[in-house]
Amino acid sequence: MKLLIVVATRAEIAPFLSHFNLPDQPLMETADFDVLVTGVGMVATAFALGQHLDKNKYNRVLNVGIAGSFDRNISLGELVNVSADTFAELGAEDHESFIGIENLGFGKSTYQSTGNKNYNLKTVNAITVNKVHGNADSIAKTQALFAVQTESMEGAAVFYACSIQNISCIQIRAISNYVEPRNRNNWEIGLAVKNLNDWLLSKELSTI
Ligand SMILES: O=C(O)c1cccc(C(=O)CC[C@H]2O[C@@H](n3cnc4c(=O)[nH]cnc43)[C@H](O)[C@@H]2O)c1
């Protein structure tokens, strides 16, 4: 059995894929690891990963990608290890309040990494969203509700699929931007992608 690397877009791990000369297709298989490119967002990720894990066995899943940070103590380009990830929009609005899915009695919204190791990275809690934050009011409301450090559009979906399939799963993200009123000029996608790929290429993948 081997490692499955899950990523939303090919661009986020292009240097890694080039290094191993992997073809431009959603699933890339090697002797030591496979790479699944799911598409952006929790729906695309849960479907692609669920379908794949149903027919293929792995001993570990590694979700990688870029992410936004609420926490200004985390530098742009820095890598973080996400230990818990919450579907932030799952629930109901109740006038000015929000009722989480737990309190509605329909399940749970937070999923954990499993089999985590010490990678010498900051460990953070995250949310997963359908809509990238870019409005001051909604950012303030979200921070008051969840008090997490980072957000992505896929992380909780990967943890969810792995928990159903009982597969060990970790999530490493490189911070490309702060969660703030939208200003695409402030995003450092190139730096985040470089640092993420340098980290991946520095690792003996079988030890992750
Ligand atoms: O142009 C945009 O507005 C834009 C919005 C989200 C993502 C992108 C990407 O190019 C990469 C896709 C990937 O990025 C993750 N991501 C990065 N920053 C954030 C964030 O602040 N909030 C949520 N997700 C973020 C996300 O996981 C996407 O899959 C471009």
The ligand as an SDF file (V2000), in Angstrom:
LIG
                    3D

 30 33  0  0  0  0  0  0  0  0999 V2000
   -8.7840   34.2330   -7.8120 O   0  0  0  0  0  0  0  0  0  0  0  0
   -9.3370   33.9300   -6.7630 C   0  0  0  0  0  0  0  0  0  0  0  0
  -10.1390   34.6470   -6.1920 O   0  0  0  0  0  0  0  0  0  0  0  0
   -9.0010   32.6320   -6.1360 C   0  0  0  0  0  0  0  0  0  0  0  0
   -9.7620   32.2610   -5.0540 C   0  0  0  0  0  0  0  0  0  0  0  0
   -9.4530   31.0480   -4.4440 C   0  0  0  0  0  0  0  0  0  0  0  0
   -8.4320   30.2500   -4.8620 C   0  0  0  0  0  0  0  0  0  0  0  0
   -7.6770   30.6220   -5.9480 C   0  0  0  0  0  0  0  0  0  0  0  0
   -6.5440   29.7940   -6.4660 C   0  0  0  0  0  0  0  0  0  0  0  0
   -5.8980   30.1680   -7.3780 O   0  0  0  0  0  0  0  0  0  0  0  0
   -6.0960   28.4990   -5.9030 C   0  0  0  0  0  0  0  0  0  0  0  0
   -7.1370   27.4900   -5.5560 C   0  0  0  0  0  0  0  0  0  0  0  0
   -7.0230   27.0170   -4.0770 C   0  0  0  0  0  0  0  0  0  0  0  0
   -6.6080   28.0170   -3.2210 O   0  0  0  0  0  0  0  0  0  0  0  0
   -7.0230   27.7140   -1.9110 C   0  0  0  0  0  0  0  0  0  0  0  0
   -7.1100   29.0140   -1.2590 N   0  0  0  0  0  0  0  0  0  0  0  0
   -6.1240   29.9500   -1.3090 C   0  0  0  0  0  0  0  0  0  0  0  0
   -6.4290   31.0070   -0.5710 N   0  0  0  0  0  0  0  0  0  0  0  0
   -7.6420   30.7830   -0.0260 C   0  0  0  0  0  0  0  0  0  0  0  0
   -8.4660   31.5440    0.8470 C   0  0  0  0  0  0  0  0  0  0  0  0
   -8.1580   32.6630    1.2810 O   0  0  0  0  0  0  0  0  0  0  0  0
   -9.6570   30.9950    1.1820 N   0  0  0  0  0  0  0  0  0  0  0  0
  -10.0190   29.7680    0.7440 C   0  0  0  0  0  0  0  0  0  0  0  0
   -9.2680   29.0180   -0.0910 N   0  0  0  0  0  0  0  0  0  0  0  0
   -8.0800   29.5100   -0.4630 C   0  0  0  0  0  0  0  0  0  0  0  0
   -8.3070   26.9150   -2.0810 C   0  0  0  0  0  0  0  0  0  0  0  0
   -8.2200   25.7390   -1.3360 O   0  0  0  0  0  0  0  0  0  0  0  0
   -8.3690   26.6130   -3.5830 C   0  0  0  0  0  0  0  0  0  0  0  0
   -8.5000   25.2740   -3.8820 O   0  0  0  0  0  0  0  0  0  0  0  0
   -7.9720   31.8180   -6.5850 C   0  0  0  0  0  0  0  0  0  0  0  0
  1  2  2  0
  2  3  1  0
  2  4  1  0
  4  5  1  0
  4 30  2  0
  5  6  2  0
  6  7  1  0
  7  8  2  0
  8  9  1  0
  8 30  1  0
  9 10  2  0
  9 11  1  0
 11 12  1  0
 12 13  1  0
 13 14  1  0
 13 28  1  0
 14 15  1  0
 15 16  1  0
 15 26  1  0
 16 17  1  0
 16 25  1  0
 17 18  2  0
 18 19  1  0
 19 20  1  0
 19 25  2  0
 20 21  2  0
 20 22  1  0
 22 23  1  0
 23 24  2  0
 24 25  1  0
 26 27  1  0
 26 28  1  0
 28 29  1  0
M  END
$$$$
